[in-house]
Amino acid sequence: MRNNRYRTHREIQKIRLAIVGCGGMGHRHMYGLAELHRAGWEKFALVGACDPVQANAESLAAQAEERFGTKPAVVGSLEELAAVGVDAVDVTTTPPYHHTVAVETLERGWHTMVEKPMGLTVRACNLICRAADASDAVLSVAENYRRDPVNRLAKALLDAEVIGKPRFLIHHAIGGSNRMLISVWRHQKDQSGVLLDVGVHYSDMIEYLLGEVDTVYAQTRLHEPIRHNPAAGSGESGSNPAGVYTKWQQKMPAEFEATAEDAAYATLTFKNGVVGQYIEDHGAWGQGSWLRQIHGSKGSMTLPGDRSGRLISLNIAGQETINDERLLSLVPDFCLDAVTTDLFGGDRLWRYEFPFAQTDAKIIAIEYGDFAEAIAGNRTVEVDAYQGARSVAVSYAMLESCATGSIVSLDAMLDESVDTYQREIDEGLGI
Ligand SMILES: NC(=O)c1ccc[n+]([C@@H]2O[C@H](COP(=O)([O-])OP(=O)(O)OC[C@H]3O[C@@H](n4cnc5c(N)ncnc54)[C@H](O)[C@@H]3O)[C@@H](O)[C@H]2O)c1
């Protein structure tokens, strides 16, 4: 039941929002919300910070007060949030809780934005899909990479067939050695291993750019069963996006066992005939590399790293490389949406330059803008439950393919008829 007694007139105009899960990404989302408001899109009132770890909720609420002038209520459960009175929640818990929280919030009629991966397994995603279908509330997946203005331009260039008909994709992300990636849970099979945690971003980007994946064949490996955390004690910081993880990383063990695979070597086929070569290796030593390159019937396009603001490079047969403002002349109708334009300071961008934490906040702000517009009924969300489930399915298809030694179809992933690898995780979740 909503409690209207404490609402100010100004707040009634706004969507009463709570952040559920106040760890690293919860804090980054709050910074993103502040960035959205700074850009003039004051769509939300942050009224709740929810986390069973009270210190985390308290930290987020205190920092929110510095930014918004009012302190959200600090609560430990959805029941307590109901008493605060919310219209919408932003779910930034660790992945095992995405479906438990989102199904309940949708049933309560609260608009729900869920961080990626939408669910811990395909089955968990399907539970969210069904809850979203049964609810009048909006369900949005907070998938940030595709909202990067440079990725928007890449998509426009592909749609304009500047490189002709796409034929093949090379996606390589290679590095990592035996260091902990942000946190211990990212190396645990039952909590979202790194191939899901990072891979789901790439899966979403790949389908955003090239359409639906049809089949996957992969070899996966666990190369580094012992991971090291350089930040343990008060050591140097390790992998730490936007610098928010330090206080938690210092309390994590210096070394620990990893149970989740850390490398995938895959061949993907797409429904439109494109073939992809995909390497995601988080246990690689020596020379690291990152490459996202698409070859078509007239040329090729090399994309920069997500959220880097760097340059797209186009090579069209018979022409010199195009990697500057001339990219825009190839897509005269390309135009960023209003929120992105206000956040990044231009509606036709081919590059940008901000410190990472600022870029991160701006792109999260775009997610909130999309969510607010969908709640207002102005449009449907960009990344819905269906796409959220597909991205999780593409990532797990690699692990299922290796577990079964076969080519796996996305349809079989989505209808859960292939679940050899995920079964143990589903059993742990009790679903
Ligand atoms: N899009 C991105 O670029 C990006 C980056 C980092 C993390 N993420 C995603 O954000 C989510 C959170 O990651 P993180 O790095 O913040 O993890 P984290 O471990 O730093 O924080 C998770 C928080 O969730 C809380 N929590 C756990 N169960 C809860 C529940 N039932 N209700 C409320 N709170 C609960 C924990 O106490 C903790 O405070 C993950 O899904 C992760 O994949 C996305």
The ligand as a Gaussian input file, in Angstrom:
#p B3LYP/6-31G(d) Opt

LIG

0 1
 N       26.195000      -2.479000     -16.126000
 C       27.398000      -2.473000     -15.593000
 O       28.331000      -1.909000     -16.156000
 C       27.595000      -3.159000     -14.270000
 C       28.781000      -2.958000     -13.541000
 C       28.899000      -3.555000     -12.291000
 C       27.863000      -4.344000     -11.809000
 N       26.757000      -4.543000     -12.574000
 C       25.660000      -5.402000     -12.086000
 O       25.076000      -4.804000     -10.942000
 C       24.685000      -5.823000     -10.008000
 C       25.361000      -5.543000      -8.676000
 O       26.761000      -5.604000      -8.842000
 P       27.732000      -4.875000      -7.811000
 O       29.034000      -4.773000      -8.452000
 O       27.078000      -3.649000      -7.294000
 O       27.763000      -5.953000      -6.623000
 P       28.092000      -5.675000      -5.100000
 O       28.444000      -6.982000      -4.502000
 O       29.041000      -4.542000      -4.975000
 O       26.705000      -5.154000      -4.478000
 C       25.543000      -5.935000      -4.393000
 C       24.678000      -5.404000      -3.260000
 O       23.422000      -6.086000      -3.282000
 C       23.034000      -6.307000      -1.933000
 N       22.011000      -7.346000      -1.896000
 C       22.150000      -8.682000      -2.039000
 N       20.933000      -9.271000      -1.949000
 C       20.015000      -8.291000      -1.798000
 C       18.595000      -8.270000      -1.676000
 N       17.886000      -9.402000      -1.727000
 N       17.978000      -7.077000      -1.528000
 C       18.689000      -5.935000      -1.507000
 N       20.042000      -5.901000      -1.608000
 C       20.677000      -7.068000      -1.755000
 C       24.339000      -6.674000      -1.253000
 O       24.242000      -6.577000       0.161000
 C       25.263000      -5.631000      -1.852000
 O       25.214000      -4.414000      -1.109000
 C       25.065000      -7.143000     -10.649000
 O       23.968000      -7.666000     -11.329000
 C       26.145000      -6.769000     -11.640000
 O       26.232000      -7.644000     -12.744000
 C       26.605000      -3.944000     -13.777000

